[in-house]
């Protein structure tokens, strides 16, 4: 009779797999730079900033008859793989929605604890690869509520990589788009109260300076990829996505790879971006357009 593996044993195995570095040779060498693009892609029309909502980890594990933590373990190399492709093809910014303020804290505590462990492990595990490949890593979101070990890992990799320029890889951990806008307004209100700016001076530029994405040269995603068949933006980058193109991918995030990424990029390049379709576009649309040209 086949042995039934308990939850504790499954979690221990998932933690072990998470910590083990992949033996794929691409993890141990410098990624190729600006290689030939896959068929059907134009370098001139590549996006500068790609964002992705990594959805479907729990459902992937359920479909395999496994505990949800195995979905997170399985997908732990997914963001690094996408970062590698961005480096090899010349995309400058990659942002992933990894942990939502709105709903992730309400998952079973055992899952939350595993996710915190996973973030810390992956950041430390992949730091050498990021440094060898000139990748800057940043975290956006309220990190003060994260475990101290994870906060230390964030500080370590962000400080070590802050001068890297080939790719800016951004992870959204304990992030919410509406919360981001609210904290920006609060910061602006304090500046008004302290007579640093006048109310009539408040515009899109000032707003952009207070949003968490002020850390990157290209804050507006040209393309948002949403995995697992979902058709929602899930409170992600609510201000920044105003003129982004959306691509919905049916596969779960643990199965998302180069083929799916190429399909998303092809879909983007086949579109005519209108930025609202107005003759006189607003300030945000102008910035997005300038970022993309």
N, C-alpha and C positions, 0 to 999 in steps of 0.2 A: 504493500500500500504506500502511495506517495505521501511523504511527510508534509504536513501542513505547517507552513512557516508563519510564526506569529508576527504581530505588528512590530514588536521591539526588534526582532531579528531582521525584518525587512528594512527598518530604519537604520540599523547598524550597518547593514550591507550597503545601503544607499550612501551613507556617510563615507564609507570606505571607498566606494567607487568615485565619489565626488572629489576626494583628496588625491586620487591617483592621476598623475599627469598622463595625457594621451601619448601613445607611442608613435603617432603619426609624425612623419619626418618634418612636416610643415610646422610643427610646434617647436622644433629644435634648430631652425635656421631662420635667417632673415627673409622676410617675405619678398617675393619678386616685386619690382616697382614698375608701374605703368606697362604691364604686359598687354599683348594684343587682346582686344575686347571680344567677347563671344559674338557670334554671328547675329546680325540684326540690331546691334547697338552702335550708336554714334558717340564718339568721345565729346564732340562739341555740344551734345544735348544731354550729357550726364548731369544729374542733380548735384548741387553742392552739399545739400543736407538731406539725409534720409532718416526718417523716424519710423519706429516699429513698435506696435503694441504686441507684446509676447503673450499670447493667449493660448490656452488649450493644454497646458501641462497636466492638470488634474484629470481632464477627460482622457488624455492619452494613456495615463497610468491605469485609469479605470478600465479602458478598453483592453488593456493587457492583463487585467486581473491583479493589479499591483496597488500598493498603497500610493497615495498622491505624491509622496516625497520622491518616488522613483521618476516621476515626470520632471521634477525640478533637477534631479541628478542627471537624467538623460539629456536635458537641454543646457547643461552648464557650460558646454563648449560652443553653443549656438551663437552667442554674441561675439565671441572671439573669432569664429569662422566668418561671420558677416564683416567684422572689422578687417580681417585679412583681405576679403574681396574688395572692400572699399579702398584699402591701401594699394592693392594691385591694379585697380582700375582708375584711381585718382579722385574718388569722392572724398570730400573734406571733413564732413561731420556726420556722425551716426549717433542717434539718440534712441534709447530703448526705455519703454515704460515697464519697469520691473516689479514695483511694489506700490500699490495705490493706498493713499491715506484713507480714502473713502471706504474700502471694503476689505483690504487684506488683513487688517488687524482683527477682523471679526471671524476669521477662519479658525479652525480648531488650534488650540495652543501648540500642539505638537508639530503642526505644519508651520506655524509662525516661527517657532524656535528653529526648525530645520532651515527655513528660508534665511534667517539671520545668520546661521552657521554657514549656509551655502554662499551668501554674499561675501562674508569674511574670507572663506576658503578660496573662492574664485579670484577675488581681488589680489590676494597674496600669491596664489598659484600662478597667475598670469602676468605678474608685474615684470618679470624678466623679459617676457616676449614683447610687452608693450615698450619697454625701454630699448630693446634691440631694434625695434621697428619704428621708433620715433613717434609713438602714439601717446597723445596726452589723454589722461583719464580724468573726468570730473563727475561729481555726483550732485544732482539737484534734488531738492526736497528738504524737509525738516529733519536733519540728522541728529538733533539733540535728543530725540526720543528713541534712538537706536541703541543697542547694547554697546557697552564701552569697548569691547573687543573689536566690533565692527567699526566703530568710530575711529579707533586707532588705525585699523587697516585702511580706511578711507583717507585719513591724514597722510599715511605713509605713501600710498600710491599717487595721490594727487600732488603732493609736494615733490616727489621724485620725478614726476612726468610733466610738470607744469611748463617746461620750456620746449617740450616736443611739439613738432609742427606738421608732421605728415598727415595725421588724422586726429580729430578731436572726438573721442569716444565718451559719450555722456550716458550715465545710468540714472534713471529717475527712481529713487528709493524713498518711500514715505512722501510721495509727491501727489498733489492734486492741482489741476488747472485752475479751478475757482479759488482755491486757497492761495495760489500764486498771485492771482490778480488782487485778492484782498490784501495780502501782505504788501503788495506794491502800492496800493492806495493808502494803506496805513503809513508807509514810509514817506509817501508824498505829502500826506496830511501833516506829519511831523515837521517836514521842511517848510510847509506853509505857516504852521504855528510858530516856528522859530524865525520867520521872516527871511528865509533863505530863497524862497521863490514866491511869486504872486499867483493866486488862483487862475488868473487869465493866461499865465504862462504854461499851464499844464497842457501838454499835447502828447502825441504818440512817442516822440523822442524821449520825453521825461519818463513816460510809462515804461518804455523799453529799458531804461537805465535801472529800473527797480525790479524788473522781473528776473527770475532765477536764471533765465537763459542769456542774461547780459554777459556771461562768461565766454560766449563764443562769437566768432566773427560773423557767422551766418546763423542767426537765431531762428529763422523761419524755415521749417521743413518744406522742401520742394515736393516731397513724396512722403505720404504716411502709409505704411503697410500694416494691415490688421489681419492677424492669423486666426485660424480655427473656425472660419465661416461666420464670424461675428460681423455686424454692420453698425458699429457704434464707436465713438471716440473716447468713451469711458473717462471723461473729465481729464483728458490729457492735453496739455499745451493749448488751452482754450483760446488765448489771444493769438498765439503764434501760428495756429493752423488755419487762420482766416482764409488764406488763398492757396492752401496746399491741395495737391491732387491726392485722391484716396485710391488705394488698391486693396481689394478684399481677397484674401487667400484662404482657400478651404482647408488646407492641411493644418494640423496642430503644430504648435511651435517646435516641439522636439523633432519633427520631421522636416522642418523648414531648412532648405539648403540652397546650394548654388543655382539649381534649376529654377526654383521658385523665385529667387532674387532676380535672376535674369528676366523671368516673365514679368515681374513687377516693373523693372526698368524699361522693358520694351513697351509695356502698356503706357507708361509715362511719356515716352518719346513719340508715341503715336498720337498724342493729344495736342491740341492747340490751347495753350494757357491764356486765359482772358483776364485774370485778375479783377474780376467783378464786371467786366464788359462795359466799363464806363469810359467816356472820353476824358473826363477829369477824375482820375482815381484818387482815393484818399491816400494819406501819408503812408499807411501801412502797405497798401498795394504797390506804391512806388518803390518802397524799400524791398519788398519781396521781388519785384520785377528786376531791380538793379542787382540784387543778390544773384539772380538766376542768369544774368547776361554777362 
